[in-house]
């Protein structure tokens, strides 16, 4: 396999049709993951034997990119001997700053221990001087919540079917001394697109082996974990307390997942200031609002409450979850099969808002890149604080991930000059090589020649929470609004929104676009005016 075959192998680039989307007037070589694959040494696997070899003599990489992050890219490959389709996580060592490589090796150590039908299956590891290659089973069924939104019928029975597999996996990893520490729907995947596909617990990047040091009767660990990890919306109270925590944190997070499975939104209001939000989590201040919970069984609510108990000594364990009356009724076939339309509707609203606001952030980022205004270059301390604030806001982080993915067209984990030229071209514009390079430099905080996700977050910054904005921000909002309203009608129409999304590579159905319009269309006239657009930017959708 030539290294070029792994370059720019993300999703097909969208066409560039006229008319041109309005925009105000005013060849970076990609680091190919294929480089360094030859001569890789096999350093681990499902057996204890180590052997040297060439990863390309054992696996043939396809053009499909399964996922990517700020450090690693996951590519599809085929085992040449068994013909099994696998996923290979490719980690450039030079991107593993500080304790990054140590974390990767801990993840490998965790994966090597897993032997459960509802946990992602590990195959082996190869390593070169430049890269680590983690070979795992390939799962193609999509994320849990995406699959739920696609169901024609969704009831407590479907929720229980997903939950029982997830909690079985959690019971297993706790039994072998592993705490996941990042339980969230994004990490609950379906093996295949089959209707009865099993669920797989994935992404053990934050997992800890410290859960091995537990004492009898499921009391707290004598050697508790200390590191603040995980996603804020799912984080347990004891993690926020920063006094040490144990594997019980996974049960709390799983309780929030169950809450979402039953109503379609998380239990804590993300509109609140972070300190208020965290205070509510630490005190366990949540409820079961009507009409979303009106028809949910008492047993299901009881299980959620038992899992989301602030007192870890009283919090239910995974084993106890499996014997809870709600799951007993599920095993007996007596759990409710009544449709839960509110749940799917809330999920669709959440998903549509994420896509729309991701597209808004994309056009806003391009506006900042092409504008003549000099962007403030933050100090390392300022950059770290901005990044912390962005990552503490789950919805803002999702918006920026969506936006970054739209610009990272080759799925390399960075925005290069080639990516940016493609994005600008898809909107009907042309820029010279020097102009594209200058646009990159405006976001290139660390001066590496391209834009990482962290740099993108730093420049885009935290969410605007109200309509009282500066003149400069108002001007930027207006320019972004006009980029959507490329026909210049003074309002964003269904056709304009769908076309801009398509050009950005975020194809949406007519139903999804109609939902996006509905989300922002306060006066119900079927279009989005500028005031409604501004209100949308400040609005959150992670709670009712």
Beta strands, then each sheet from edge to edge (+ up, - down):
strand 1: 41-45
strand 2: 51-52
strand 3: 59-68
strand 4: 72-79
strand 5: 85-92
strand 6: 122-127
strand 7: 131-137
strand 8: 188-190
strand 9: 199-201
strand 10: 414-415
strand 11: 451-452
sheet 1: 2+ 1- 6+ 7- 5+ 4- 3+
sheet 2: 8+ 9-
sheet 3: 10+ 11-
end
